[in-house]
Amino acid sequence: MTVDRELLEIAVDIARRAGELTLQWFQSSSLTIERKRDGTPVTQADRAAEAFIRDELHRRFPDDSIVGEEFADHAGSSDRTWYVDPIDGTKAFSHGVPLYSNLLALFDTGGPAVGVINIPALDEVVYAGRGLGCFHNDAPSRVSDTDSLDGAYVSTSGLDNWPSPALSQLLDRGCNVRTWGDGYGYLLVATGRVDAMVDHEVQPYDVAPMPVIMREAGGRFTDFAGIDRPDGGSGIATNGRIHDELVALLT
């Protein structure tokens, strides 16, 4: 079931405006960094961006549910759920690295419907709607045509949680491993600039946009078990050609 194009345009507009909001704190001396209970960093920009997105969603779609990183879930009465990660890559953001993203996704009875990855500091956005295609800065976007792990570029958010044998096997297969991670890594896959993105540990809001984006760009997204779902606790996005081979190697 193809989603309404206006719905996709609204999601892109909200994510872009949230990104513009975060820029006022990016590389600013006024930025304050706190630690959440799980030890991960959070800033006033994270909270401000999510509050903005939630307000816009409540105003436009008051019956929809919302799941976000910084605030409690909102249970709506409709069969649609929005997933919000106001700043994916807070560590990058808080260190003045321009690879952080704003993530927004919608799921309905048909599954993944809309996905947006916005990189405000680079003025890049990738977005997709079910049946509408995938776009990078308003131009059609496609994954790479690499068909082997030998020479493939594999991105990840960090190497600290990689089991040593898995990383060694990846390098032995001739992969180029880079840490262009978080939402930006998935954007690179969707635009064909890298061949795969691997996340060993994720929350649903970290990867909710990826199933529809990868599918519409010609690629694949699954968890480490090879299941197309954002709530499996892990994420692998590829151009599709090397997906099964990479999943088998990592598991």
Steps between C-alpha positions, in 0.01 A plus 500: 500500500662823381504779757373848431774724361383793712560291813859443391548870424369594845742258668794641304401855586472421872838323507671782313360766731603295803849485352510876456406533867795286610748711306470786746683281756738325259864595570369754751649583839144510638455125451471307827543123512328282759502126560187288496450203730654267243811719481434634150524875437204733450488873431243777494505467121381136522208595721409814306500317167286214626256740668468687170440181300244373750313831499483495120381139492239561770372802311480329163420142602344513849384136492840347419732337753854632553810315620809712562835490674473786748137498617239244598306316232167649395224247432260623234173355377598444136688206346805716422817553704772760450858433614719797593873523561561875531880468479640166394868534574495723807866418562587637156275802556650581839853478355424731209506222239244570224388139445207496745147458367133558576297183444126474444295198393139392470359147527142407416303180446707437188827524692777755429335791319724808520864552595718810521873541576590869524863616537456872578866596532570360150169610346425144388176307536395154387136404515263236368133414493361154437442470127633850432874433473801628691643849458819685590455877509195458273681287236439123467741296712626146448735262677832383355543202269791342691447123493777368727633568848847514349559872460161598646478802729334417830415778742419475870434732792799375698729203550481474880207253495625286210600144590862464395443185289225667296712807431799285407291295259366815338849636448624162377229504234646823362241743637584863562361578846429863586326671792278738305221393726163560654230625263762641266630151426155392385475809282828399336359157420178644355700732274743230382807655661563200725373145465391414854432646845518285813364578847550240773271672750206725411164616630197506265515879460866470389411300190125543443548699175734241351268218383301719261799709395712196412216320325411801286869560420540141379677366809413303813474561872478227763614421850785253557251214475419606145149623590368826354415677826620809693445347845742208479770678701745515207512629145661414167433703186656404168458540127326162508761318292732434793238481773473127560877457482555777755230373737650151489847635575387715792289230663 
